[in-house]
Amino acid sequence: MDVVVTGIGLVSALGTLEKSWTRLLAGDSGIRQHQPFLEIEPQPLALIGTKPADLITLIRQVLADALEDANLTLPIPDCGIAIGSSRGFQGNLEQLAREGRRKKEEGRRKKEEGRKFPIADSRSPITDRQLLIPDSQFMNFLPHMGAIAAARAIGSTGPVLAPMAACATGIQSIARAVDLIRTGECQQAIAGAVEAPITPLTVAGFNRMGALANTRCYPFDEHREGFVLGEGGALFVLESAQLAKRRGAKIYGRISGFGLTNDATHANAPDLGGESAIAAVNQCLKRSNLVAVDIDFIHAHGTATDLNDRHEALLIQKLFHRGVAVSSTKGATGHTLGASGALGVAFCLMGIKHQMLPPCTGMNKPGFELDFVRCARATLVRNALCLSFGFGGQNAAIVLSGDR
C-alpha cells in the first residue's frame, strides 16, 4: 500500500515551511550568538525566537500548519499519532527543579530566621512534595504527553505513539506511522518530531562532551568544529494513497521505504565499521524497490562533528556513485536533535516538489570527495534519501519519492 504525504507543518530558526525553504535555498542561516542562560557563556544557537521555545507551543504550531496544509477539518477521530522528541519536556522539568530548589533555599533562610515554615530537614531524601512540584504538573511533562496533546487537539481516539530514538527519532516516528497505515489500523496519521532542546543541562552536557561548535556549524568541512543546537520540528499528514486521491488532496510525495538498525557498540560514537548503518540503508532501498543508482539526492545527517561526518561520508562513498548529490541543512537550522530527521524529510519533499536541492550551508572547504551541493541546484529529483544517526548507535534511513 502506498503511503503519501499530504500536509507539512514545519518551524525552524529560519521560520515556517515556505520561509525556511526560501532562506535555505538562499544560503541563509538561523544560527546566531545567544546567551539564554546567565550561568552559561554566549555561544552559537539556532533559536526560533529571542528565548528558548516551549515544546507544547511548537507542537501546536506545526500541527495546525500541517492540518491546514492538508486541508483537513477537525475532529479526525480515527487518525493515528506518532510524534517523537528525544529531549521531551526536559526544559520544563529543569525549570520545576530550579523553582523547587529556590523555594527550599527560601524556606531554609526563613527557618534560620526563626520563622515557622514547613520544610523537610536538608539531610532527608528530597521528594516531589518537598520540591513543591504538584503531582498534576509533573504528569503533564511525561515524555509521551506531546503526542497525547496532539491527539486531544484533533479529537483522535486512534493509536498514539511517542518514539524516542535520539537523533533518529524523526524518521523512526514517520516509519511507525507508515506501519499504522499499511497494517490497516488507520488510513491517516500525524507523524514527525519536535524539539525544544535548548536547556541549561543540554547545553552544559554537550559542552562538557566537546561536541558543540565555538563559531558556526560547518558540515563536512575540513575544519568542522562540532554542531550547533537548534529548535524546531516538522509534522506530516500521512494517508493511504487511495484516501488522498479520493478526497482530492495535493500530494508532496510517497514514503517509499525505510530502514532502522542499531550498532549496539557505543553510547555516543558511531561504529566506524559501518555495518549496521549500511544495513539500514540497504533495508531502506530494498523496501523501496530501488537500487543505489536510483537515488538522486541524499539529505545527510551532517552534524559537523568529526566522527559523524567521517562515518557518514565513508558510508555514502561505499554505497553510492560519485555523482549523487549530498547536502546537510544543519548549518542553516542548527541540529534539532530528534527532530532533525523530520526537518530533513520535509526538505527532501520540498526538493521533489520544486525540483531543487538545498545547499550544504556552512561548508567552506569540503573535507571529503563527494558531490556536495554548494549552492541551490535545479535538477531532476525523483528519489531522495534522508539519513539520521543517533547516540546509542541508532541508524535510520528513509526514501521519499515523487507521486506516481
N, C-alpha and C positions, 0 to 999 in steps of 0.2 A: 504494500500500500504506500503510495506517495504521500509524504507529509510536506506541506508547503508553509511558507511564512507569508502572512497577510497583513501584519502590522508590526511596527517597530517603535518603541519608545526608548530614547537614549538621552543621557545627560553626562557631560564630562566637563573638565576645566575649559574646554573650547566652546561649550554651550550645548544646546539641544541637537537633535539628529542632523537637521539640514545645516545649521550653523557650524557644527563640528565638522561635517563633511567639507563644507566650503573652505573653512580655515585650514583643515588638514591638507587639502589639495594645494592651498596657497603656501604651505610650508610653515604656517604659524605654530606657535607653541603656547600652551596654557601654563607652563612652568614659570614660577616667579619666586623670588626670595620672600619668605614669610617667617614670622615668629609667633605662632599661635599660642605658645605656652611660655611664660616668662622664665621658667626653670630650664628651658632648652634653648640653645643658641639658634639664631636665624639660619635657615637653610632652604634650599630649593624644594618647593612643594607645588603640586597641581591642585589647588583649591578651586571649588566651584564658585564660592563667594569670598567674603573677606574673613570668615572664620570657619572652623570645621563644621561640616554638614551633619544633619541628623538623619539616621538611616531610614526611619519611617517616612520622613518628609520626602526623601529621594525616591523611595519605593512608590509612594502615592503619585509623585510627579511622572515617573516613567511609565507607570501602569496606566494612568489617564491618557498619556500621549499614545501608547500602544493601542489602546481600545479605540481612541478617536481615529487613529491612522487606519485601523482595520474596519472602521465603520460599524462597530458593534454597539448595541444598546443594552443596558442593564435591566434586569438581572440576567446572569448566564449560569443557571443552576447546575448544569452538567459539565462545566469547564474544569479541567484538571489544572493543578498548580504545581510548578516545580521551580521555586525561586530560592537560590542559594546565596550564601555570603560566608567568606572564610573567617571574618572577624566578628560578624554579627553585631550585637549591641555592646561591644566592648567599651566604646566611648561612654555610653550611658552608665554602665556598671562602674567604670573608673570614677565617674562623677559622683555616683552614690557613695562609693568608698571614701572619696575626698570629703564629702559632706559629713559622713559618719565620723571620720577622724577629727574634723573641725569641731563637731558638736561634742565629741568625747573630750577633747582638749578644753573646750569651754566649760564643760562640766567639772573637769579636774580643777580648773582655776577657781571656780566658784566654791568647790569643796574646800580648797585650801584657804579660801577667804572666810570659811566658817558658815557658808550658806548651805541650806538644805537643797540637795539636788540628787535625785535617784539615778545612780550610775554604778555599774559593777566595778569592783576593785580592778586596777590595771593589770594585776597578775592573773586574773581569771581569763579563761578562754573567751574570745570575742564571738558573740553570736549576732545574728542579724538584728535582733531587738536592741542589743547594746549599741550597734551601729546606727540604730534608728532608721532602718530601711523597712518600710511597710511591706508585708508579705505580697500584697497585690501588685505593688510597684515592681518588686523583684521578678514576679511571674511574667510581667509584660516584656521582660528583657531576656527570656529564654531564647536559645538560638533559632528556633523554628517560628517565632512569633511574627517575623516579617512576612513569611509565606501565609501564615494564618490571617494576618491583616489584609493581604491581597484577596484572599478567599472571601473574607467578610465584605470587602469593598465591592466585589462583583456579585455577591449573593450566591457563591458556589458552594454546593454540598458535595462536590466530587472529591477525588483523592488529592491530598496536599502533601507534597514532598519538599524537603529543605536540605538539599545536598551540601556537604562541606568537604571539599577536597583541595584545600589550599588554593593555589593559583589555577588549578584545573576545574574549579567549581562551576564556572560559567558554562563550559562545554558539557560537563557532566550533567548539569541541570537540564540543558537542552536535550541531551541524549535520553534522559529519563522521561521527559515529556513526549519525545518521539515514541518511546516504548508504550506509553499510556494510550496513544492514538493507534498505533499498529496492533496492539492487543485488543482493541475494541472497548477499552474501559471508558473512553470518551472520544469525541470527534474534534474537540477543540481543547487547547491547553495554553496557559500563560507560562512562559519559561524564560530563564535567564538568571542574572545575578546582579546584585547591587552592593556597593561597599562605601562605608564612611570610616576609613581606616586611620585617619589622622588623629591619634590619641597620644598622650604622653608616653604610655607604656609601649605602644607600637613603634613610635619614633625612637625612643630610647633603646628599645631592644634591637632594632635593625642598625642603629648607630653603633651599638656595642659589638654587633657582628661584623662591622665594617662593610656592610652591604650597600649603604646609601652614598649617592654622589655628593661631591662638595660643590659643584658648579651647576652642571646640567646633565641630562641623560643623553648618552651617545651610543645608541645601539650598534653593535657590530663594528664599532670604530676601533682603530688600532690603539687609541688612547682612552678607551672607555674606563669609567671610574665607579660604576655602580648605578643602581636605579634610584628614581625619584618617586616618592609616594604620591598617589593621586586619588581623588574621589570620583565616584560616578557609577554608572551601571547601564545595562540595557536589558529590556524585557521584550519578548516576541510573542505575537499571537500565532500559534501553530494550529493548522487544521488539516484534516484529510483533504486531498486534492478534490475529491468528489464534492464535499461540502462547500469548499471555497468556490468551485466553479458553479455549483448550483445557486449560490447566493450572489454570484457576480462579483466576488471580491477581487481586488487587484492582488497580484502575486509577485513578491520580490524574487522568489526562487525556491528551490527544493532543498530539503535536508537529505542528501544522497546517502550518507553513511557516516559512521563514527567508529573510533577505536579508543578503548580505555584500558590501560595497563598500569602496573606499579613495579618499580625497580626492586623494592624490598631490600635495599642495601644501606641507605644512609638517611639521617634525619633532615639534612639541609643541603646536600650536594647530589648532583645527578650521577648516575653510573656512566662514566665516560666511555665504557664499552658500548653503551647504547642499545643493547639487545632488546630490552623491554620497550624503549621508546620506538625503536624500529618496528617492533611487533605491533604497537598501537597504530602506526601509520599504515602498515600492511593490512591490518584488520580493517581499517577505515577504507582503504582503496578496494579491498575485496568486497566489502558490504556495499560499496557504491557501484560495483561492476565497472570499475575503472582501473587503468594502469597508470604508472607514474607519468608517462608522456602525455596523458590527458589533462594533467593539472597545468593551468595557465598562470596561476598566481599563488604564492604562499605567504599568508599573513603569519609571520614568525612570532614566537613568544618574545624574543629580543629584549631582554631586560637590561642589557648593557653591563651585566656583571661578567667577570672573566670566565667563570665556569659555564654559565648558561649559554653564552653566545658561542663559546668554543664547541660545547657539546652539540648545540643545535646546528651550527654550520657544518660540522662533520657529518651529522645525520643527513642534512639536505644534500651535501656533496655525494654521499654514498648512495642515496636512493633516487635522486632526480638528475635530469640532464642539465647541463651547464646553462642553458638558455632560459630556465624557468625564473620568472621574476619573483623577487623576495623583498619584503618590507616589514618593518616593525613600526607601530604608531606610538610607542611609549615615549618617544622623545617629544611628542606633542601633548599627550594626555596624562603623562606620568603612568606609573604602574598602579593600577587599581586592584591589584591582588586577585581575589576570587572573581571579580567582575571583568578582568582583563580579557578573558576568552570571549565573553559576551560582547564586549566592545569590538573585538576582532571579527566576530561573526557579522555584526552589523555593518562594519566597514567592508567586509567581503561582499555582502549583499548589495551595498551601495555601489561597489565596483562593478558588479554584474549588471545592475540597473543602468548605470551611466557609461559602462564600458571604459572605465578609468581606473588607474591604480594609484593609491596614495603613496607619497614619498616616505622614505625612511628618515623622518625628521631628526636632526641632531647628529647624524653621521657625517663626519668631515673627511676622514681618511679611512676607507674600508680596510678592515683587518683580515678579511677572508676573500677568497676568489669565488664570489657569487654574483649573479646579475641583480644587484641592489637597485631599487627604484630611487633614483637620486632626486627627481622632481616628478610632479604629476605626469602620468603617461597614459595616453589614449591607446588602447589596444583591445584585441578580442579577448573577452573574459567569459569562458563557458563554465569552467570548474575552478573553484578557489578552495584551497586547503588552509584551515586555521589550526594552529598548534598552540598548546599550553602545557607547561611543565611546572609542577608544584612541589613544594617541600614535602619530604617523605617519599619522593620518587614517583609522584603522581604524573602520569603521561596521558594526554588527551589530544585527539585529532578529529576533525570534522570536515566534511566536504560539502560545500554549498554549490548548487548548480542552477543554471537558468531554467525557467519553466519550459517543459516540452509540450 
